[in-house]
Amino acid sequence: MDFAPPLNVDILANALRARFGQRLRRDEPLAAHTTLRVGGPADLWLTVTTLDELIEAVTLAWQHHVPVFLLGGGANMLVSDRGVRGLVLQNRCQRVEFDEGDPPHVLVESGVILPSLAHRLARRGLSGLEWAVGVPGTVGGAVVNNAGAYGSSIADCLARAELLTPAEHPQGNGRREWRSVNWFEYEYRSSRLKRTGGRGPSAEHPKEVVLQAELVLSRKSPAEIENQMAAYSKRRKATQPPGASIGSMFKNPPGDYAGRLIEAAGLKGTQIGGAQISPVHANFFVNLGDAKAADFVALIELARQTVKARFDVELELEIEKIGDWEI
């Protein structure tokens, strides 16, 4: 992440407080906002609930040359113990609009929680997002990361997404642009946005922010959809650990599974500090209660080095390391 001078952060804080009042917080602990329950403070923290608020806050950060990071469900990320410099926006833009055409469409804002959306679609007999019933993220995060499960992903039903792109002039308000699914160049758990760092715009490397997405669905009976989601939920509970977890730590390498390799390397159940490679599923790392981000980094490196030495396979992170990792 690029860092802004403290003075710029203070100036941005004054501008945001003039607009959002006491909703703006300083030095907000991020451990309370991530599924792993680790992470140091954000310099600035603000929750936005409408696209207008989101656009205004992001634009102010860009204009003041302060890095801005969008946080949705807090999953699939490892936040540094030193925290995040700049502005962290908690995205709670959650408007949903249905189009019952043929095929049916749904327009969803980027802060919509995936499991909640999956259940709303099921009640209407709209199929295509059943896989998301146990994925603790948001639509915006799914668009950036090509989130998925059980052989499906957001790329399968995304028609297009609207992005906020920085304006060429430093005092501009940014441009709202719709991009078709092909523009995102989706790969397994990756996209054009993720490969170019799209989740963390800054003055030096301005990137797009996902505002909303249009999904194309199909029709099935609500009972059939609910039954499929119940089967996915049962499978998830049987194979994945409870408690504070980060989701799948590594991408599955071609033709194999990261969890199988880590288990075969003898690391299942290994603990460093308060962090543990789950004895239930070796590609899930869990917080036993008092873990630090540094504990998870040590486990990640241990797993990578051991699997490389035993099987000559390079494990690639599926999660993102966020924040200030400078020593």
Protein Blocks (a to p, Z undefined) as FASTA:
>chain_A
ZZddfklmmmmmmmmmmmnommbcghiafklmcfklpacddfbacddfbfklmmmmmmmm
mmnopacdddfklpaiacdfkbpehjddddfbfbdcddfbdcddddddfklcfklmmmmm
mmnopahilmmmmmccdfklmmmnopaeehiafklmmmbdcdddddfblkbgbjaddddf
klnopaehiafklmnopmmgcfklgcdddfbdcdddddddfklmmmmmmmmmmmmmmmpc
ehjdebjfbdcdehiafklmmmmnopgoiaehjbccdfkbmkbccdfhlacfklmmmmmm
mmmmmmmmmnopacddfbdcedjfbZZ
